[in-house]
């Protein structure tokens, strides 16, 4: 039923990724053709990032995130699986939704973070914005 499965990765919470990958691997066994995994880091255009880091330091940080992302993906996945791995800079919800449209993703599997109402108001919910705007099936995993 699904051909392209996307698992957005939050490197700060690898247990969320592991749970989502269980479902993604099931989809691959059931006939899905591609596993996509992306992670998004705040871009240098973000005022908070730019005020604390030089462009050079930010670039080094993004390279380190990419290194860690590839390492964790290799540890979490079967050796014979070749996922499509990408690192982006920007707003997580916006970049995930752009990726979905650009790559014709059929299914997104991600965790819904449980924040308190104040954090939800201030930060918003990436999973809610993805589910709302994705244009494909989104499976939200809850605790």
Secondary structure, 3 states (H helix, E strand, C coil): CCCEEEEECCCCCHHHHHHHHHHHHHHHHCCCCEEEEEEEECCCCCHHHHHHCCHHHHHHHHHHHHHHHHHHHHHHCCCCCCCEEEEEECCHHHHHHHHHHHHCCCEEEEECCCCCHHHHHHHCCHHHHHHHHCCCEEEEECC
